[in-house]
């Protein structure tokens, strides 16, 4: 069998791995979209659904962006750790194939969706925002005192190749006026090795149950391949940078809801025991917002005018421009209106 999976070869692969559960073993397979780092398939044998993920050499973006496929093994290790810390918010790994670099995992209920879709519709759920703050804060606090490792380097190489180089260093190269500030932020992030950091903590990687009268809504955190021992502020900044871009896209009548959700997220996070430094958080959000406009992974849902605004706000956050000095980053985001 080819080591590169396709819709037509996934059933035979799953049989070979002993992952068939239905008596007649009749698989239905479809390729999932939305990610850039791997080929991902949803497979159903009539009894159980699974997700099959195989990492790609070249990520599916406009720029030339490659990364070692072995990062899928790092994802499996991080998923195992999260399963111990936040078992109700993380899928279970079912099989790790080191030869083909493929991970098979638990499938979310079919009526769940990604939170990014709700945010793009201008509809941030306040309870989910707070729950996400508590969840990622619990991961950071639970691992800050533990002795653990993600062989061979605590995930540092993957984080450098998949985040710092394409996000921060790309901005430094393409926006020379900000290069010194961006490189200083990157150096600070890379020198911090405090706890388990997800590294891709964005709304697209949060799967949520549908809205019903039942509360709280269930949700999962997925796509753990950039997990590493690092700077907890990066996860918070990464999330808020995505949140800020969705806020820019939303109409004026929805921005107050985004502001409230952002504050609830930060408040719930800090209640877990980790205090955020406002300036550090601002600078990190600023770098990431700039990167989504001119970096290797550029945002696709903003108009050109909105991208210009995102760049302006990102620059203000990064440099803490005089009119924003000593302000909380969320206040800066809410103050910069059209």
N, C-alpha and C positions, 0 to 999 in steps of 0.2 A: 504493500500500500504506500502511496506517496505520503511523504511527511507533511505536505501542505494540504490542509483540509479544505473541503468545499461542501456545499449543500448535499451533493450526491454521495460524498464519501463519509460524512459524519455518522450515518447509521452503522456502517461496517466498523468504523473506528470504535464506537461505543460498545458494540458487541465484543470486539476484541479486548476491550478494557473491562469487560464483565459488568457493564452498567445497564443492561437490559432487564426490565422487570415485568413486562407484559408477557402473557403466555404466547401470544402470536407474534410478538416482537416486531410490530409494524410501526416504524418511526415516521413522524412528520417533522420536517426540519425547515427552518427559515433563517436567513441571515439577518441579524439585527443591524440597524444603522445608528449613527449618532456619535460613535467613538472614532478616534483617529489612530489609536496605537495598536489595535489588534483586530483580527477577524473574529467576530462573535456570532454564535449560532444559538438559536432556541430549538430544542429538540424534545419531542413528546412521543412516548411509546404507548400511549393509551392509559398508562397508570401514573407515571410521574414525568414532570417536566424538568429538564436540566438546561444549564447554560454551558456551552463549550467555547472556550476562549483560547486562541492561539496568537501569540504576539507577532507583530510584523517587524521586518528589518527597517523599513522606511515608513514613517508616519504619514497619514493621509492628510497632508496640508500642502499649501502652495509652495512653500520653501523646501529646500533640500534639508531634511531633518531625519537623521537615522539614529537608532539606539540599539544596544545589544538585546537580542531576543530573550536572553536569560532572565530578563527582568520579570518574566512570568513566574519564575521560581521565587523571586522576592515577594511577589503578590501573594503567592500561596502561604508563605511564612507569615506575612502581615495579617492575612485573613485568619490564620490560626490564632494569632495573638488577639485580634479583635473579637474572635469568637469566645475567648475567655473573659474579656473585659466588658464587652457590650453584646452579649449573645442574642438579644432580641432586636438588635439593630445591624446585624451583619449576616450575610448568607454563609452557609457552611461549605467548605471545600470537600468535594466528594472523591476527587482523583487528581493526582499530579503526575503528569507524564514528562519526565525529564528528557526523554529521547526526542520527542517531537515538540517539546516546549509548549504543552497544552494543559490547561487547567479546566476541569469540569466541576461545576458548583451547583448549589441549590438555586432553583428558579423562583423568583418572586411571584406571588399570586397574579394571575393574568389581568385582573382589573386594576392593578397598581400602575402608576405612571411616574415620570420623572418630575421633580419639583421645578425644573427649569421651565417647563411648559406653562405651569401656573404663573410663574413670575413674568414670563413674556406676555401673558395675558393681563398683566398688571394686578395680579391677585395674590399677594403674599399672605400666607396663613400665619397669624401671629403666634399661635400655639406651636406650630412646626418650627418657626424661627427660634423660639425659646428652647424647644426640645433639642434642636441641633446644637445650640450653645452649650447646654448641659451635657450632651453626649460627647462632643469633642473635648470639652473640658475634663470630663471623667477619664477619657483616654489619656490625656496629657498628665493628669495628676496620678493616675494609677501606674504609669510607667516611669515617672520621674525619679522614683527611688529604687526601681528594680534593676537587677543585674540581668541583662539580656543582650542578645546580639542577633543581627541579621547577616549571616555570612555572605561574603567575606569581609565586608567593610561597614556593617550597620546600614547598608543601603545608600551610602554617600555618593557612590559613582552614578547610580541611577538618578538620584536627585540632581546632581550636577548636570548630567546630560539631558535630562527631561524637563528641568525647570530653570536652573540658574543660567545655563548657556543660552537656551532659546528665548528666555524671557528677559533676564537682566543684561547679559552681555550683548545680546542683539540690540537692545535699546541703547546701550553705551556706544555701540558702533554706529548706529543709525541716527542718533541724536547727540552729537558731540557736546552740545551745551550742557547736557545732563550727565555726561559720562562719569565725571568724578563723583558726583553724588550717588549715582546708581552703583558704581563699583564699590563705594564705601558700604552701601546697604548690603550688597552681595557678600562682601567680606565678613560683615557682622553675622549674617545668617549662617554662612558656612562654618564659622568658628564656634557656633553654639550647638552643643550636643547634649540636650537636656532630657528629652523624652521621645516617645514614639510620635512622629508627625506623619499624617496621612499623605500630604504633599499634593493631593488633587481634590481638595475639599471644596467642591463646587456644586451648585444646584443640579447640574445634569447627572451627578453621581449620587443623588439622593432620590431613592424610589419611595413613593408615598402611597398609602392606601387611599381609596376614594373618600370624599367628604360624605359623612353620614352623621346621624345623631350620636353615634358612638364616639366617645372621646377618652383619651387622646388618640389622634390618628397614629397608626403604625408607620414606621419608615425604616429603611435600610440605607446604609452607606456602602457603596460599591467602588470598584476600580482602585485597588490598593497597591498597584505596582510601584508607585513612587514613595511608598512608605519607607521611613528611615529614622534614625536617631538624630534629632535636630532641634530647631528653634520653634517652640509652640506658637509664637506670634505669626509665623508664616501661614499656618492653617487659618488663623483668624483673618489675616490680611487677604489671603487668597479668596476666602469665602466672601468677604466684604467687597473686594474689587469686582467680583461677579455681580454681587448684589447692587453695587453702585451703577454698573452698566445697565442693568435691567431698570433701575430707577430712572436713568437718563432716557431710556426708551419709553417709559410710561408717561401718560399724560399728566398734566398738573393736578388733576383731581385725584390721582392715585399716589402721588409722591409722599403725602403725609402718612399713608399706610406703610410705604417702604421705610420711611424714617422710623416709625414706631417699631416695625419688625426688626430693623437693624439694632435699635437700642435694646430691645428685649433679648436679642441674640447675645450681645456683649454683656448685658447684665447677668444673664443666666450662666454665661461662660465664667465670668469673674466670681460668681457665687461658688464655683467648684474649688476655688482656692488659688487661682493664678491671677495676679494683678498684671494688667497690661500697661506698658509705657506708651502714652499717647503719641509722643513724637516718633518713636520707633514704629508704631502701628501706622501712623500717617505716611511715613516714608516708604514703608513696605507696600501699602495700598497704592501709593503713587507710582512706584516702579511697575507694579502689575497692571495698572490701568494704562500706562504708556505702552506696555508690551502688547496689550490687546489691540492697539492701534497700529504699531509699527514693528512688533516682534514677529516671531515665526508662527505663532498661533493667533491669528487676528480674528477679531469678532466679526460676524457676518450679518447680524441682525440690526445694526445701527445705520442710519442714513449718514451721508458724508458730513452733514452739519452736526449730527450727534457725535460722530467720531472726533470732530474738531473740539467739541465741548469736552469729551472724555479726555482728550489729550491735554487740554487746558487745565482741567481739574486735577488730572494726574500730576502735571508739573507743579501745581500749587501745593499738593499734598507732599510731594517729594522734597521740595525746597522750603516748605513751610514759609511761603511768601509773607511779607510783613503784615499784610492785612489779616492773615490767618494765624499768626503766631500765638501760641498758647491756647489754641482752640482744639477741642476734641475733633478727631477726624470725621465723625459722623455729623458734627455741626458744620464742618467745611462742606461736606457733600450736600447738606440740605440748604446751605446758604447760597450756593452757586446755582441760580435759576436762570432760565432763558431770558 
